[in-house]
Amino acid sequence: MDFFSCYASAAFGFEGLVAEELRTYHLRDVRAENGGVRFSATLEELYLCNLRLRYSDRVFLLAAEQHCTSFEDLFQLVFSVPWGDYVRGNEALNFSAHCTRSILMSPRDCQSIGKKAMIEKLKKDPGISHFPENGPAFPVVISIHSDKARITINMSGNALSRRGYRTWNGEAPIRETLAAALVHLSPWKPGRPVYEKTLSTLIQTNETYESTQIDAFFESKPKIDAFLKIDANVQRQEYKMAS
C-alpha cells in the first residue's frame, strides 16, 4: 500500500481543528503548521478527504520541497519530481506561485521556470513526446516562504467550500468551511434550533457532505487508476473513515 505526503490548507487559527478532524479519520503523521496540516494518506483516503473534510479549503499532494535561493535551485527541485507518474501528457498545465519573504519574489518567473522544468522532465519519459495541453486542468502550486520552496499538486480543484450542496450561486456571508468550524466550536448540536443571520445559509454544512459532488479534476487524475475506479456512491458506503 502506497502512502503519499499530503497537505490540507486551513484558515489562520483553524489548523488545529483540521488536524483534529484528520486524526479522527485515522490518518497518519498528522502535523499542524501555519496555514495548514501535513499528513500521509493512501489514494483512497486522499479521495475521501475531498468528500469529508469540513474545515479545510483544499487538499494537496506534496510533491517536493527544498531550500531555494535561485531559479536554478527551483528548476532542479521541480525537475526532481516524477511527473510521469501523475500525467499522461495532454493535461493543461496550470502553474501558480506564491512568494513571501524570499530571494525569489517574482511569481510569474517562478511559474515559467516551474512549467519549463516539468516539461523537460516529461520529455525524458518514453511515452510522452509532445504536450497539446487539450486535456483536463492539472494545477501545480509553487509556494516559497522564507526561501523554502514547496511544490504541490492541487487535488481538490475548486475550493472544498464550493461543493455541491449549495443550490444557488448567491454570495455567502462567510465561507462554508469557516462556518462549519464555527458551528463545531459552538455549543450547537444537531436537532437544536439556531438563528444566526451570518450562518443561515451555511448551518447545514456539518450534515450535508454525504450528497456532495466530486470535482471533475480529481476524477481525471491520469496514471492514478485507482481514482478512475472509485465510485463516489460506493465509497460513501464502504469506506468509513470516521470513528
VOGU-3710 file (C-alpha; in Angstrom, 3 decimals, decimal comma):
1> mdffscyasa> 0,000/0,000/0,000  1,467/3,336/-1,088  1,246/6,410/1,107  1,527/9,961/-0,180  2,682/13,087/1,615  -0,287/15,437/1,659  -1,206/18,888/2,848  -4,608/20,273/3,832  -4,807/24,066/3,786  -6,700/25,849/6,556
11> afgfeglvae> -7,752/29,344/7,549  -5,389/31,031/10,010  -6,145/29,820/13,513  -8,054/26,717/12,421  -5,056/24,488/11,666  -5,541/22,589/14,924  -9,185/21,922/14,115  -8,263/20,476/10,714  -5,579/18,339/12,370  -8,107/17,073/14,899
21> elrtyhlrdv> -10,507/16,094/12,125  -7,781/14,281/10,178  -6,870/12,305/13,287  -10,483/11,225/13,755  -10,252/9,756/10,252  -7,206/7,747/11,432  -4,789/9,392/9,001  -1,063/9,198/9,686  1,708/11,646/10,540  -0,734/14,491/11,160
31> raenggvrfs> 1,146/17,683/11,985  -0,307/21,194/12,070  1,707/24,192/10,896  0,988/27,760/9,852  -1,567/27,735/7,057  -2,359/24,031/7,019  -1,777/20,465/8,170  0,587/17,802/6,858  -0,468/14,165/6,812  0,086/10,867/4,999
41> atleelylcn> -2,688/9,078/3,118  -3,413/6,380/0,571  -5,096/7,278/-2,710  -8,482/6,188/-1,381  -8,056/8,212/1,801  -6,943/11,238/-0,201  -10,033/10,843/-2,367  -12,227/10,697/0,712  -10,606/13,761/2,244  -12,132/15,747/-0,594
51> lrlrysdrvf> -15,514/14,294/0,307  -15,356/14,519/4,071  -13,188/17,368/5,307  -15,377/20,140/6,673  -12,844/22,774/7,740  -10,065/22,606/5,116  -10,090/24,719/1,949  -8,125/22,394/-0,344  -6,138/19,163/-0,236  -2,742/18,974/-1,942
61> llaaeqhcts> -0,301/16,222/-2,792  3,131/17,334/-1,593  5,478/16,583/-4,497  8,759/18,143/-3,292  10,226/20,832/-1,048  13,655/22,299/-0,570  15,543/25,483/0,290  15,744/27,584/-2,912  17,604/30,852/-3,363  17,966/30,887/-7,163
71> fedlfqlvfs> 15,926/29,993/-10,219  18,362/27,143/-10,888  17,536/25,712/-7,458  13,838/25,973/-8,248  14,294/24,390/-11,683  16,141/21,413/-10,193  13,532/20,993/-7,471  10,649/20,839/-9,954  12,720/18,662/-12,284  13,257/16,140/-9,454
81> vpwgdyvrgn> 9,534/15,313/-9,261  8,494/12,115/-11,142  5,832/13,927/-13,152  5,346/10,937/-15,421  3,630/9,184/-12,520  0,923/11,842/-12,441  0,188/12,936/-16,031  -0,397/11,408/-19,449  0,950/14,392/-21,361  -2,190/16,091/-22,688
91> ealnfsahct> -3,132/17,938/-19,495  -3,440/21,719/-19,418  -0,504/22,521/-17,136  -1,626/25,279/-14,813  1,156/26,646/-12,608  0,567/29,215/-9,896  3,120/30,651/-7,468  3,155/32,497/-4,160  6,334/34,144/-2,852  6,829/35,791/0,555
101> rsilmsprdc> 9,952/36,912/2,419  12,249/35,170/-0,075  15,008/35,952/-2,522  12,751/34,655/-5,297  9,907/37,167/-5,271  8,532/37,013/-8,823  5,527/34,644/-9,041  5,403/34,955/-12,838  9,039/33,912/-13,240  8,585/31,041/-10,783
111> qsigkkamie> 5,583/29,802/-12,782  7,570/29,945/-16,015  10,595/28,166/-14,529  8,378/25,519/-12,928  6,495/24,715/-16,108  9,712/24,565/-18,148  11,284/22,162/-15,627  8,196/19,944/-15,644  8,112/19,726/-19,447  11,841/18,996/-19,609
121> klkkdpgish> 11,345/16,151/-17,125  8,367/14,750/-19,043  10,379/14,765/-22,281  12,572/12,084/-20,740  9,613/9,706/-20,432  9,462/7,389/-23,475  5,692/7,683/-23,855  5,487/11,486/-23,867  6,935/13,492/-26,738  4,589/16,466/-27,206
131> fpengpafpv> 2,225/18,440/-24,996  -1,027/19,545/-26,666  -2,499/20,702/-23,316  -6,017/19,960/-24,535  -6,960/17,688/-21,631  -8,112/18,307/-18,069  -6,502/21,000/-15,961  -3,506/19,953/-13,890  -2,957/22,638/-11,208  0,532/22,799/-9,711
141> visihsdkar> 1,254/25,284/-6,916  4,718/26,645/-6,103  4,862/28,202/-2,651  8,040/29,931/-1,477  8,215/31,247/2,064  11,464/32,378/3,701  13,386/30,763/0,809  11,790/27,342/1,387  10,032/26,176/-1,779  7,182/23,683/-1,755
151> itinmsgnal> 5,790/22,041/-4,900  2,242/20,745/-4,520  -0,464/19,325/-6,778  -3,963/20,646/-6,147  -6,071/17,514/-5,638  -9,334/19,382/-4,977  -9,743/21,653/-7,983  -12,124/24,339/-6,744  -12,143/25,129/-3,043  -13,859/22,492/-0,927
161> srrgyrtwng> -16,279/25,168/0,284  -17,784/25,116/-3,218  -19,006/21,553/-3,121  -22,403/20,524/-4,405  -24,791/21,118/-1,524  -25,421/24,788/-2,279  -28,142/25,016/-4,919  -27,814/28,731/-5,652  -24,919/30,988/-6,561  -25,592/33,976/-4,340
171> eapiretlaa> -22,777/35,373/-2,244  -22,478/33,689/1,159  -21,734/35,831/4,239  -18,683/33,678/5,057  -17,026/30,598/3,538  -18,767/27,331/4,270  -15,612/25,764/5,705  -15,261/28,644/8,160  -18,957/28,390/9,064  -18,565/24,657/9,699
181> alvhlspwkp> -15,638/25,365/12,035  -17,625/27,983/13,964  -20,563/25,593/14,307  -18,232/22,862/15,547  -16,706/25,163/18,161  -20,100/26,396/19,338  -22,388/24,515/21,772  -24,853/23,809/18,941  -25,827/20,180/18,314  -27,980/18,630/15,538
191> grpvyektls> -31,648/18,989/16,406  -31,251/22,184/18,416  -32,863/25,315/16,943  -30,488/28,044/15,842  -30,896/31,533/14,460  -27,897/33,403/13,186  -28,030/35,513/10,034  -24,392/35,021/9,125  -24,832/31,240/9,220  -28,388/30,962/7,946
201> tliqtnetye> -27,317/29,602/4,543  -24,461/27,547/5,992  -25,681/25,852/9,165  -26,376/22,616/7,284  -22,679/22,261/6,431  -21,997/19,572/9,026  -24,761/17,275/7,787  -24,782/17,502/4,002  -21,463/16,160/2,733  -22,922/12,728/2,026
211> stqidaffes> -24,622/14,278/-1,008  -21,625/16,291/-2,171  -20,306/16,082/-5,715  -16,717/15,201/-6,606  -14,784/17,796/-8,560  -14,131/16,538/-12,089  -10,459/17,393/-11,725  -9,937/14,800/-9,000  -11,641/12,075/-11,050  -9,445/12,877/-14,062
221> kpkidaflki> -6,121/12,201/-12,330  -4,256/10,207/-15,002  -1,999/7,270/-14,220  -3,596/7,015/-10,782  -6,071/4,418/-11,972  -7,478/3,869/-8,504  -9,216/7,243/-8,770  -10,884/6,261/-12,019  -12,225/3,048/-10,498  -13,657/4,576/-7,349
231> danvqrqeyk> -17,371/5,280/-7,488  -18,414/8,041/-5,104  -21,635/6,370/-4,004  -19,855/3,096/-3,227  -17,153/4,960/-1,316  -19,654/6,633/0,956  -20,969/3,206/1,959  -17,810/1,090/2,074  -15,077/3,417/3,313  -15,902/4,681/6,790
241> mas> -13,047/6,864/7,903  -14,763/8,452/10,861  -14,529/6,647/14,166
//
